[in-house]
Amino acid sequence: MAKLQNALAKKIPVWREEIKEINKVHGNLKIDTVTVGQAYGGMRGIKCMVCDTSEVPPDKGLLIRGIPIADLTAKTAEDTFYLLCTGDLPSSADRKALTEELAERAKVPAYVWKILEAMPKDSHPMTMLDTAILAMQRESEFAKAYDKGMAKADYWKPTLEDSLNLMARIPTIAAGIYRMRFKKGPRIAPKKGLTMAENYARMLGIPDKSGEFADCMRLYLVLHSDHEGGNVSAHACHVVGSALSDPYYAVSAGLNGLAGPLHGLANQECLGWIIETTKKFKGVPTDEQLRKYSWDTLNSGKVIPGYGHAVLRITDPRFTAFREFGMKHFPEDPVMCLVDKVFNIVPQVLVEQGKAKDPWPNVDAASGALLYHYGLKEFSYYTVLFSVSRAMGMLSQLIINRAMGTPIERPKSVTTEWMKKTVAAAATQS
């Protein structure tokens, strides 16, 4: 932990002073307004949080610490976590140290496996993952240090300790759940000397003589690692963490949000539509067949999964990275062929329809196709894969928020009666 902790120890005082100065000089500056529609519409788009690990400009896509995600597609999960935490990419020595650190921490307590084995055999994989993480709360270094008493300025140090333990163990737990829940055989223990992605791929037990699947996992972990602070999983984690709940409680809360159909299930819904289409046409449809089928889908009141995004107004760069990976390694795979064909046809159909604010594909339009190709076909497990990656974003945000002394989140709510009176008052003044 020494290298990462030392890097953060150099950065944190600078960041604290910068935030202190901004707040002191510009604390009363208004940065946004809130409409009635936003208040009733899930607070969508309201600028009311600060997240320094990543941002998603509508015309650029995901930036990790200011770096376009497209420029990080050759990096490892360790690179990405280090970047999220510190704002810098690690040196080779820093990367090696972090990889070794995680390997040292990867052993999961025996009681966790006993708890998982005692759960109903048909438990959802996400419930199993969340239960395992919550069960480990007794291991929390932050909770122990807080109970003993420590300076607020040092909260981030045991938070980092917890975060590294969680980062190291989540792939091991997730892989163990896969093998247990889907009867794939005995658990496979982590192996020292491998990266996080290599270990995860190995522990899943997917045949991978060439290392191609491990490379796919590396890309998957990097691309799904973080996505601003306002998405459900990141925000849920942040809210719980803002109460000084330790990372086990906070990440568990974030994963509960990720499990929701409107958040973490999108990739399997996209893949389901692709597979349904190939079955309907007994293979990859022609361009004209796909065009007509797309119109039929839209005219029936349904959407084409994977197209459109709440924030982006361009093709999601993460989709581009997945598509390029698939077309490089298995362009003849029918599912991948159709993903590529949909990309070439559906946006134009959506433009012609005229209803979509964003006709371009998001990351979910391609990610499931890659997993399916390598034999990982258990759809209910896909959100667990997402969780292994997104834990990096949640944990890095927790570390930074503890270091910056971010206060408990407590927005003010109003009643509909208050809203009616306010709207009426505004109407009389106009």
N, C-alpha and C positions, 0 to 999 in steps of 0.2 A: 504494500500500500504506500510505501514511502515516496516513490517517485510521483505518483498521482497526487498524493497529499501535499507534497512539497510544491508541485506546480500550482495547485489551488491556493496554497498559503501565500504564494507570491501575487496571485491575481486578486484574491478576495479583498484586501485592503484598498486596492485601486478601484475596484468595482463599488465598494461601499462608499468611498469618498465621492465618486462620480454620481451615484444615486442621491446621496445626501445633498450635493450641490444642486442637482436638477430640482429636487423637491423643495429646497430652501428658496431658490430664485424663482421657480416657475410653478410652485405648488397650486396656485389658483388659476392657472391657465386651463381653459376648457379645451379638451381634445375631441369631444364628440357631443352629440345630442341624442336623446332617446325619444322615439316616436311611440305612439299608442300601439301601432302594429308590431314594433319590436318587443314591447313589453309582453304582449299576448303571443308573440311568435317565437318564443324560446330564446329571446335576447340575441337573435342572430345578427351578427355583424357589429354589435355594439363594442366600441373600443373601451374596455374597462379593466383589462388585465395587462400585465407585463410578463413576457416570456422571452428570455434572451437566448434560449438554446436553438430555436428555429422560428421561421416565419414562412408564410405562404402568400406572396404577392400574386394577385389574380393573373397577371401577365407573365409570370416567371415560373411559378411552381415552387416546390419546397426548397428552401435554403437552410442548410445546417450551419449555424454560426456564420451566415453570410455567404457560404459556399453553395453553389447550385448542386442539387443532388446528382445531376448528371455527371458532375466532376468527381463524384465519390464512388462510382460504381465498381471501381477496381480495389476499393479499400476493404478492410476487415471490420468485423463487429467491434473488435478492440479499438481500432482506429476511430471508429464512429463514436463510441462511448467516451473516449478520451477527448475528442473534439467537442462533443456536447458539454462536457464538464468544464473544460478549460478554455475553449475558444481557439485552440491550436491543435493541429495534427501532431501526433506523437513522433518522436525520432524512432529509429529502429530499436534503440536500447529501451526507450519508454514502452514501445509496443511489446517487446519481449518480456519486460518486467510485468506488465499488466496481464499478459497471457499466462505467465507462470503463476502470478498471484491468484488469478481466477481458478487455475488448475488445482492449486493448494486448497482452495475453499470449496471445491465442487462436491465433496462427500455430503450426502443428505443424511440427517439423523435417522436412525433405525425406526423411531416411533412414527415418523411420517409415513413410511411404507406400511406399517401396521394399521394406521388409520385408513389409508387408501384401500388396503386389502379388506377392511371391515365394511367398506361402503357397498351399497347395492351394486350388483354386477352391471346393471344398465344405467348407472349414474352418468350424467353428461360429463365429457372430458373437461369442460371448463369448470364445472362444479368441483371436480376432483383437484384441478390445479389450484383453484381459489382456496379450497379447504386445506391443502398442503401448505400453502403460503401462510394462511392465518394460523395454522397449528404451530408454525415455527416462531410465532411472535414471542414465545418464551426465550428465544435466543437473542432478542433485540439488545444491542449494545447501547443504543440511544435511550431506551426505557430504563436500563440499569444506571446509566450515567445521570439521567435526569432525576431519578429517585435519590441518588447520592448527593445531587446538587452540583451544578457547574455553571460557568459564566455563559450568558446568552451568546456571546461572540464565538463560543466554541461548540455550539450546537451542531454545526456542520460536520465536525470530525467523527463523532459516533454515527451520524447519519451516513457518512461515507462508508464507514465500517459495515453497517447494515446493508448498504446498497451493494457493496462488493460481494458480500455473502449471498445476497439474493440473486445478483447477476450470475454468480458462479453456479448456484444450485438450480435455478429455474430450468435450464436446458436438461439437466439430469432428471428432474422431476417430470418435465413434460415428456421426455422420451420414455421414461418408465411408465407413465400413464398410457401412452400409445400402445406399448407392448402388453400391458396388463389389460386395458379396456377392450382391445381388439384381438386378444388371444394370439399374440405374435411370438410367444415364448418368454423365457426368463429375461429379466432386466439385463442390460449391458452397462457395465460400469464405465465411467469416464476414464480416459487415458491421458496421461501427462505427455506434453510435447506437441499436442494438437491445439489448434485455435478453437474458439467457441463454436464456430460453424462446423468445423471438421468433427469435433467431438459430438455435437448434436446429431449430425448426419449419421455418424457411426453408431451412436446409441439408439437411434430409431431402428436400425437394422435393415434399412433399404439397401439392396445390392448396389454396389458402387465401385467396381473395380477401377474405373477410369478417374474417379474423383469428381466426376461431372455433377453428381447430385450434391456433394459437399460444396461445390462452387455455387450451385443454385441456392443452397441454404445461406451461404455467405451473402449473396446478392439480396436474398429475401430479408435477412436480418438488417442489412444496411438500409434498404429502401423503406422499411416499415418502422424504423426506429423512433421517429418523432414527427409531430405534425402540429406545431404551435401548442398553445396552452388551453385553447377553448374547446377542443374536441372532448367528447364525453369522458373517455378514459383518463386523459390528462387532467381535465378539470375536476373530475371526481377525486382523483388522487390528490390534487392540489388542495381542494376544500378540506378533505379529511386531514391532510398533512398540515394545513394551516392552523389546526387546533393543537399542534405538536403531537399528534398521534404518530407513532413510529412508522418507519417505512413498510413494515409488514401489514399493519392496519391500512395504511394509505394505498399501497399497491393492490391489496385485496379489493379495496373499494373501486379502484380504477378498473380492475379486471371484471368486476361485476357489471360495470358500465359497458365494457368492451363486449360482453356476452350478449348484449341486446341486439335484436334483429336490425335496428336502424344504424348500428355501428359496425360491429365486427363480423357480421354474417354476409356482408355484401359479396365477398369473393366467391363463396359457394353458390350464391344465387346467380351470379354471372356465369359461372361454370355450368350450373344446371340448365340455363337457357341455351348455352352452346351445345351441350350434349343432347338436349331435347330437339334442337334443330337438326343435328346430324342424324338422329333417329328418324325424324319426320321425313327427311330426304334420302335416308339410307346411305348417308355419306355426306360429303361436302356439296352443298347446293351450288348451282350456277349463279353468276352475278344477278341475272334477272330473277331467278327464283328467290334469292336472298332479299333483293329489293322489294319484291311483292310481299314476302313473308314479313319483312320489317314494317311495311305499311299496314298489313293485316293486324300485326301486333299492336301498333299505335291506334289504329281505328277501332280496336276492340276495347280501348280504354286502358290498356296496359302500357308499361314502359319497357324499354330495352335496357336490361340491367348493365351497369358499367359505363353508361354514357350520360354525361352531365356531372357536375360537381358543385357543391355548395359555395365554394370560393373561387376555384379556377375558371378561367375563360380561355384556356388553351389545352392542347393535349397534355395530360399529366406526364411529366418527364419520367416518372416511375413506370408508367405503362410502356413508354418507349424503351426503357432499359429491359423490362421483362420481354417485350416483343422481340427485341434484337437478340436476346439470349436464346429464346425459343427458335427463332428463324435461323440462328447460327448452328444450333446443336441438333434440332429435329424438325426441319421444315416440312417433312413429308407426313408428320403426325397429323391425322385428320382434325383433331381438336385445335392444334396450333394453326393449321391451314385456315380453319374457319375463323379463329380469332383475328388472323391477318386480313381475311376477306371482309369481315364485319367492319374492321377499322377503315377499309377502303371504300365502303358503301354506306354504312349507317349514318355517319356525320352529314352526308349530303341529303339523305332522307330527312333527317331532323331539321336541317336548314330549310328544306322545302316545306316541311310541316309548319315551321315558323313559331313553334311554342317554346322550344328549348332555349334557355338563356346561354347554355353551354352545350353544344352538340358533340363535344370531343370526349374521348374515353378517359376514365380515371384508372388508377392503379388496379382496381378490382377486375377490370375487364380482361386482364391477362394473367394475374398471379396464380389463380386456381388451375389454369391450363398447364403450367409448369409442374405443379405438385402432382396433378393427375397423370402426366406423362411418366413420371418416375415411379408410379405405382402407389402413391399415397392418395387413395381414393375414398377414404373415410371422411366424408364432408363435415361431420360434427367435430372433427379434430382441427379443422382449418383455423378456427379462432384461437386455439391453443398456440399454433405456430405464430399467429399474429401477436399473441401475448408475449412470447419469448423475445420478440423483437421490440415491441412497444415498451416493455419493461425498462429498456435503456433510456428512453425519453422520459418516462415517469420518474425514474430514479435520479437522473441528472437534474431534472427540474426541482425535485425535492432537495437535493444537495445545495443547489444554487439558492433556493428560497430560504433554507436554513441559514446559509452564509450571509444573506442579505437582510436577515431579520424580518422577512415578510410577515406582516400581521395576520391575524385570523381573518378569514373572509366573511364579511357580514353585510351583504347588500340590503338595502331597504325595500321591503315589499309594500304594495298598496292594495286596497280593495277595489273591486269593480265599482262600488258606490263612489269611492274617491275619484276613480277614473271618470265616471259619469259627470260628476260635479265639475271636474277640471275641464273636460271637453265642452261642457255647457258654458262655463265661464269664458273659455277661449273663443267660443262662437259669438258671444255677445260683444267681444272686443274687436272682432274682425269686421 
